[in-house]
Amino acid sequence: MAYTTEMGNLFIFSAPSGCGKSTLVRLLCEKDSQLILSISTTTRARRPHERHTKDYFFVSENKFSKMSNQNKFLESATVFGHLYGTNRDFVESVLRDGNDVIFDIDWQGARQVKSQYEGAYSFFLIPPSMEALRKRLVRREQDDLQTIEYRMAKARSEITHFDEFDFVVVNDSISTLHELVASSIDAIRHNKPVQLPDPQPVINSLLTESV
């Protein structure tokens, strides 16, 4: 489907694990009825607080493979050993209705979506420091120590892709982050310049700080 200016906007959000991406996306959708969350399909196990068809579509690897072969996904990627994909028909339907689609996907998925929709706006979230990221991963009590170490190493690698995104935002606090991003979305909708703090000093620190 060709993307036109009469259609809704696409807003992509990516971040290393533990940077508050899913929390931010949830807040944005709760407070902005024009934002429609693109619900991903995944092969990973459902976490206790997650709901099938509300947070993710949880499917088997066999089912995912069949959907992929049928070109059902706008983008797909392997993240921490699990498959994730975005339903193409759903996204195109929302856009045709003039609503905005918000994506909660990794940098690989963001690259695929941007290649198909050049008018999409992409945001990359980063932590204020690697130590702050480690504390967040420990505090959420979802992973064992070995998994946390893997996520930390993975985060450093993911951060090197920051320059593939239109905007990079530091998550010092979720309330401040939400305010900055909501203002940015409003500016984009009204064709105004997006004004965000310069993230480069934090990026430089993250890429040199020990994990």
ABEGO torsion letter per residue (X at the ends): XBBBAABBBBBBBBBBBGAGAAAAAAAAAAABAABBBBBBBBABBBBAABBBGAABBBBBAAAAAAAAAAGABABBBBBGGBBBBBBAAAAAAAAAAGBBBBBBBBAAAAAAAAAABAABBBBBBBBABAAAAAAAAAAAGABBAAAAAAAAAAAAAAAAAAAABABBBBBABAAAAAAAAAAAAAAAAAGBBBBBBBAAAAAAAAAABBX
